[in-house]
């Protein structure tokens, strides 16, 4: 079954909240480009440690590989699962 991109955009990507999240992620990426932390085509992402794309504090951001940023354990609601380490 092929993806219905038109329906996906209508039901998810066109929502105001999703537009604001995307704009916030793009804003951080552009700032990192200007500062020289990332370059175009370097296969790096700006990771929001707490998973909230609207939280653009310096302490919440880091540069990580694309594969690491896009593959993390998820909870039942598809959010980031908090991994607790035993001492």
N, C-alpha and C positions, 0 to 999 in steps of 0.2 A: 504494500500500500504506500503510495507516494504522499509526501507531506503536502498539505494544502497551505501554502505560504500566505495566501490572501486571507484565509480564515484566521490563521495564526496572528497576523498583524492586526486584524480587526478585533480579535478577542483579547489580545495581550499587549502587543507592542505599541498600540495606538493609545493606550490608557494614559491619562495625565501623570499618574504616579510613576509609571514605567519610563515615560519620557524624561521626567525629572531625574530619575536614577541614572539613566543613560547619559544625560547631560552632565551630571556630576562626575561620572566615571571618565568621560571625555575631557572634562576640565582638568582633572588631576593628571591625566596622560599628557595633555598639552603642556602643563606646567613642568612636568618631569622632562619633557623634550627640551624646553627652553633652558632648564638647569643643567642639561647634559647627563642626566641620570640614565636615560634610555635613548636609543636612536631608532630611527625608522628601520624596520626589518630585522631587529635584533632578537625577535622571538621572546621578548620579556613582557610581563604584565605588571601593573601596579596593583598590589594586593591590599585590600582593606581587611586588616586583621580581625575585626569584629564582625565582618560580613555585611556591614551597613554602608552602602555606597554613598550615602549622604554625609557620613562622618569623615570629613577630609582633614582631620588634624594630622600633623606630622607624625605624632606618636602612633597613629593608626595605620600608617601607610608604609609599604616596603616594596622593593622591586624584586620580583621572583620570576622564575622561568614560566613560560606559558603553560607547560604541561603540569607543573606543580600547582599553579593557581587554579586550574580548571578541573583538577581531580582531587577531591577531598571527601572524607566521610560525610554522609548526609543524614539528617534526622528524618522523621516521618513526614514532616512538612517540606522537605527538600531544602532545608537550610543547613548551614554548617553544623556538624556534630562536634561538640566540645569534647576533646580527648583529654582525659585526666590521666596524668602519669603518677604511678606509684613511687613513693620514695623508698 
